């Protein structure tokens, strides 16, 4: 592997109820730091997966034992100027937007460092699962630049005060703190990380595939709508669910299983 360039590994796993994609950013010698080329590859792979109607979930992680994503590549950023900075930062945003626009849930499997652009990408995922060894931070101000693009998601996740601590002070926080703050949904020992990922995947696979896609789309709508409009969007989404057979079949199966259990 060319560690300077890095690679994006995609593994599709066929399960009885659909496909699960495991996407790994592999640039271990550089803490999986993102270059422009690596971000282009990541975005392209995610967008390609989004066109697969059989996809049920995506798990995003970093290769090795040191980092989820250690940020954007500093040596590459050091060469930017006002003309080239926009194109570079829009690549970070493009990766985050691709994850948010993916029609199925994305689980961030986080071990080691999740700094800068790495934390923004984690924030763009739907669910975040971390090992006890994970560390989180937004150190951009220490390098002379502000945290931008999907750093805007942080106040919603952890509140304005804690977001200011990360963004203005350049502080880092442990996995335990991240869980208390709501930055990650669950923290487990390193050796239990993959098992916990599989547990969440099993929950997702038990749900209606169309319902999950509708739910993710609705959550995205809620983020930008006033309360009354968010409720109205939910009504429309509920009606949309009934345009297919999935609710009726799922509920009939539930009722049949309940009747069976009562007879035992």
N, C-alpha and C positions, 0 to 999 in steps of 0.2 A: 504494500500500500504506500502511495505517495503521501507521507504525513503532512507535507507542506500544503498540498491541495485538499486532502481529506476526501471523504466520500459519504454518501447517504445510502445506507443499506435498507432495503425494503424486503420484508418477509411476509408473505400472505399465508395465513393458516386457515384451512378449510374446516369448518365445524358443521355440525348437523343443521344449524339454523342460519348459516351464512359465513361470511369471511371476516377475519380479524387481521388487520395490518399492524405489523411491528416495524416501526421506522427508527433507525439508529443513526445518529450523527457520529461519525467515526473520524476523529482527528486527535487521537489520544495524547500524543506528545505535546500538543498545544492546548490541552484542557478542552478539546472540542470547540475551540474558539471559531467563530464564524467569519470566513472571508466572503467577499462578494460572490465569487464563483460557487462556494459551498451553499450560500443562501439561494442562489439561482437554482441549484440542483434540488434543494429541499423544497422550495416552492413548487417546482415543476412536478416532483413526485407526489406531493400532497394534492395538487390540482388533478393529477391523473387518477389518483385513488378516489377522488370525489366523484368521478364520472362512472364509477363501478356501482351499479345498483345492488349488487350482492353484499357490499361492505356493510358491516354492522358496528364496527368500532375501530379506533386507531390508538395504538400505544406508542408514545414518543419518548425516546430516551437517548442518553449519551453513552458512548462506548467506554469501557474501562472502569477503573475504580476511583478516579480522581474528580470527575466532573460530569454533571448533566450537560451544561453548556457554560463555559467560563466567560462568555461575553462575546462581543465582536472583536476581531483581530486588531490589536492595538498597533502593530507594526504597519498594517494597511491603513488604519485610520490616521496615523501620523503623517501620511503623505497626502491627506485630503486638503482641499482649499474650499473657498466659498462656492466655487463652480462645481466641484465634484461631490461635495458633502450631501447634497440633496439626493443624488442617485444612490449613494451608499445607504443613507438612512431609510430611503424608501424601500430598499431591499429588506431591511429588518421588518418594516411595516408589512411588506408583501408576504413574508413568511407567517407573521402573526395573523394577518387577514385571511390567509389560506386556511389556517387552522380553525379560525372562528367561522369561516364560511363553509367548511366541510360539513356535509349534511348529517354526519353521525358523530357521536361523542368521541372526544379525544382525551385520553388519560396521559398525563405527564408522569413518567416514572423517574423520580429524581433521586440521584445519589451523588454526593460530592457537591462541587460548587455550582450554583445557579446565580450568576452575576450578570448585571447589565442586560444586554440583549437576551441572555439566557433566561433571566427572570421575566422579561417581557414576554418571551415565547411561552414560558410556563403559565403566566397569567392569562395568555390567550387560549390555553387549553380549558376544557370543560371541568376536569377533575384533576387534582394534584395529589399524588401519593409519594411520600418521601421516606427515605431511610433516616435513622438517627444521626447519620454522619453528614447529612445534607447541610449546606450553609448558603444563606441567601443575602444578596446585597445589590445595591445600585451605586457603584463607586464613581460614576461618570464625573461628578463635580470635582473629584480629586484629580481628574485628568483634563480639567479645563473646559468641559462641555456639560450641558444639562442632560438629564434623562428625559427622553421624549417618546414619541409614538405611543406604543401600548403601555408605557408607564402610566398613562392616563387611566388604566384599569385599576391601578393599585388603591386609590382612595375608596372605590366601591368595595374592594375586597377587605381592606384592613382599616378603613377610616382615615380621615384627613390627617390627624395627629401622627399616627404611625407612618403614614406615607411621607409626611414631611421629615420624620426622623431618617428614613431611608434615603430620601432624595436630597435633602439639604445637608445632612451631617455625613452622608456616605457611610453610615453604620452598616454592619452586618448583623444578621440574626441567625440563631441556631434553628434546627428543625423543631425543637420543642417550642421555642418562641413563635415560630411561623405557624404552628398548629394552634397555639393559643390566640394568635392574632386573626386567624382565619385565612392566612395566606396559602396554607395547604389544608386539605380535608382530613388527612390521616398520616401518621408517622408510625413506622414499624422498625424493628431491628433489620439490619442489612440482610441477614439470612432469610428473613420472612418477606422481603420486598416482592419477589416474583410471585410468591403464593398469594399475597394480598392483591396484586394486579389480576391474577387469575380469578380471585373471588369476585372482584368488581366486574370482570368480563362475564362471569357466569350470571350475575344479576342482570346485566344488559341483555344477554342472550335469551333470558327468560321473558323479556318484554316484547311487545309487538314491534316489529321492525319499522312499520310505518308510523306507529305512535311515537317512537323514539325520535324519528326524523321530524315529525310535527312538533314535538316538545322542544327540541333544540332550536328549531326555527322560531318558535314562539318566545322562548327565553331571549333570543337575540332581539326580537321586537320589543320586549319589555324594557330592555336597557335604554331605549331612546324615546319611549312613549310616556306621556302623562298618565296618571293612574286610570282615569276614566277610559282613555283610549286603549290602554293595556288590557283592561277588562273586556272591552269590546273586541279586541283582537283575539282574546281567548275564546269568546263565544264563536267567532268565525272559525277558529281552529277546531273547536269541538264539533261543529257541523261538518267541517271538512273530513274529520276522522270517519264520520258515518257514510261518506261517499264510497267507501270500500267495505269489504266484508269482515275486515279484521276485528272490529269491536264485537260484532255479533258472534263470530266464531269463538273468540276468546272467552266471552261471557258464557256461552253455552258450555264450553269445556269446563269452566270454573264451576258452574251449577251442577254439571254431571259428576264432577269429582266430589263435590260436597255431598251430593246425594249418595254416592258410593260409600263415602266414609261413614255416613249416618247408618248405613245398613250393616256395617261391620260390627 
